[in-house]
């Protein structure tokens, strides 16, 4: 390689702290991925980020003047020598690796927390995961159930009347308006007098209504239950009010 070729391959880097300039070549920049330590102020910096592109010189005299300013001979052992510090790269990579690991762990924790809080919805919407969720909750002493979505359950029809066999009978039709199963609510029945005052209030569980613990998606179910009333109370009853709730 002649004089002109060596000049074309040369770059000038400078220390961002003390502004000391150093000449470097592509082969030198490949060492330690370009991380260097300034011999004057000991600042560690990336030579590639502080390059001064070589000037395109057509005048040989100008080129010689530039090379005279930045001596082509190997730098002597002095306080201004540029050291290619290969130990900096592993340290920087290690720091990046730690941050990546911490970020992944935090993201995993957030996803686990979201899955924990929404486990009832997962149980309802992903049937394939139900066995695994049940086993996991059993080992963690937690509970996973059908989601309680009261707004999704409608009382489409209800009635209160005397039963043919004696006593009284409540009949109702419930519908789940969601696209996934929800927990079956309990029924609160209030028997009213002429002034709409509550004479008697009674709560019926899904089991007492003869229903499963969940309502299938977009399905309706019918339920009825019989019970007795004391004569004094039955004489005052003129109406009723039914509502569903989760205990």
C-alpha positions, 0 to 999 in steps of 0.5 A: 500500500503506497502513501496515498492509500494509507492516507485514504484509510486514515481517520481522526478521532478526538476525545470528547472530554479533553479534545485531544485528537488521535489518528486511527485506521479501520483495523484499529477501530475493529479492536474492542469494537471501537471503544478506546481510553484517552491517554491524556485524561483517561476518558473512555469513549467510542472512537466511532462516535467521535470520528472526523472524516478524512478530508478529500485532498487533491493537493499532495502538499496539503495532504503532507501537511495534515499527516505532519500534524498527525504523525504516522509513526506509532504513538510513543508511550506518553500521557496522550497515547490512545489505548484501545480498551477491550475491557470496556466492551464486555462491561457495556455488554454486561450492563445491557444484558442486565437491563434486558434481563430486568426488563424481561423479568418485570414484563413477566411479573406484570403478565403474571399479575394480569393473568392472576387478577383475570384468572376467572375470565381466563377460566371462562373463555379458554376451556383448554386452560381450565384443568391447569388453572384448577391444579395451579390454584389448588397448589397455591390455595387460591380459588378459581370460579366462573366470572361474576358478571351481574350485568350479563344476567337478565331476568326475562320473566318471573312470577309468584303464585299459589302452587296447585299442590299447596304453598307458593311457587316462584318461577323465573327465566334467566338469560346470560347475554355474554359470549362466555359462561358466567356464575349463576347468581342468587335470587332475592324475592321480596313479597310486598303489601298494598303499600309496596312495603316488604312483608317477607324477604327470601333468598334462594341459592342456585342450588335451591333453584335447581340451577348449575353454578354457571350459565352457558354463553348466550343461553337462558334457563328456567327455574322454579321453587316452592315454599310455604307462608304463614297465614298472617303473612300470606293475607297481606301479600299483594305483589312481589319483587325479584332481583339477582345478586352475587352473595 
